[in-house]
């Protein structure tokens, strides 16, 4: 079933339309940039802000430089889904690549990361509509159901992460769709409003004394003796330490990092406000949802329970809402025919960063600290890894992570421009439609 018409929508993240965000964080003026800092952070998303908070609270003089607006990238463009973020390769896939003990350690740490962020939000009293509502993941093909159950059982052997099997007969208590063949509930997963979380983090950083500057693109970082020279548009700042936190927006000025990141455009739509009965017909328990498609789709009610937010991959080059809004709306209606008449009020996209081994990476390269490559699970991972890399800068034992062990590899001839993605995405779309 296809959309009868494409709504007139606003091409901006729904999250930024929240009226409670009217009092924005004001970045510092350019003339306030000092000549010297203890640490310079490149990137003003979750990773950079989280690192800045940790460093500033440890007493360091921290300057954060953002090429666009603070949070302009994925931090304020994601779906606001929060979970342990286990690897997309699954337990078996990771064990074949890295060995059983190493993989089990990362699985346990992924749950630690999730719990840490939930606790941090509560302790810091960040108003970001955090809801531990649980998540339903549906089997998009009959053959996928057994794999979901097996995956849950394998995880249960490693970590205390509850999962509840739901048969096709009982799934309608969880999701109002015939598109699935049973599924699994992860009752401890959650949702939040990512722009509110980012704003709350920025407020904490400012209170800690972090100097944050927007529209200040870093052009080069070099090291002379023991000091870094950070060249930005308009000047140079000396720093004892540098953290690169650019993730899916890593540019050519950081070529070695760019060659190790696969930027993938992810897109979302938000419906008009709908009656509660319609929202409940989609998500009876107001959970987060998703399926087992290769081209993953994810959806959830808005925090106020008045809209359905539906996300997935974007086709085409650049931000082309006329393409991905139709694709996502058609996908949404195939899954939920009861939304056929729902208009689309917002459509937006942004880059997530995948890596060649499907795990996030943290460490030091070219004498610069970095954390990036969250593979579409950046809400929890970016905040946690931002804190971890800051602890590594501080030489704290708490900075050690099981993800330190993974080599951050690229591929021969890859320059950071994933020319192969359109072909791969078309193949996955073809396979999804046939249930492979």
Secondary structure, 3 states (H helix, E strand, C coil): CCCCCCCCCECCCHHHHCHHHCCCCCCCCHHHCCCEEEEEEECCCHHHHHHHHHHHHCCCCEEEECCCCCCCCHHHCCCCEECCCCCCCHHHHHHHHHCHHHHHHHHHHHHHHHHHHHHHHHHCCCCCCCECCCEEEECCCCCHHHHHHHHHHHHHCCCCCCCEEECCCCHHHCCCCCCCCCEEEECCCEECCHHHHHHHHHHHHHHHCCEEECCCCEEEEEEECCEEEEEECCEEEEEEEEEECCHHHCCHHHHHHHCCCEEEEEEEEEECCCCHHHHHHHCCCCCEEECCCCCCCEEEECCCCCCEEEEEECCCCCCCHHHHHHHHHHHHHHHCHHHCCCCEEEEEEEEEEECCCCCCEEEEECCEEEEECCCCCHHHHHHHHHHHHHHHHCCCHHHCCHHHHCCCCCCCCCCCCCCCHHHHHHHHHHHHHCCC
